[in-house]
């Protein structure tokens, strides 16, 4: 498992897209997991399959990304 904390904070949109494309290829090919920590909700929706929201060290929401939206993530 790889944990990335705000990995796109210094990247351009094109570089961010390349990062997510590469990560998805590795996850698929090698059956790996990536935990992405980000406040950029559009990136979370675009780059993930499952979303887990934590607050104060506790899980408060967990669902497939396809079943949510940036608005729902912000509310959670």
PyMOL commands that set and color helices and strands:
alter all, ss='L'
color gray80, all
select helices_A, chain A and resi 13-30+41-47+65-67+70-75
alter helices_A, ss='H'
color red, helices_A
select strands_A, chain A and resi 2-5+34-37+50-55+58-64
alter strands_A, ss='S'
color yellow, strands_A
deselect
rebuild
show_as cartoon
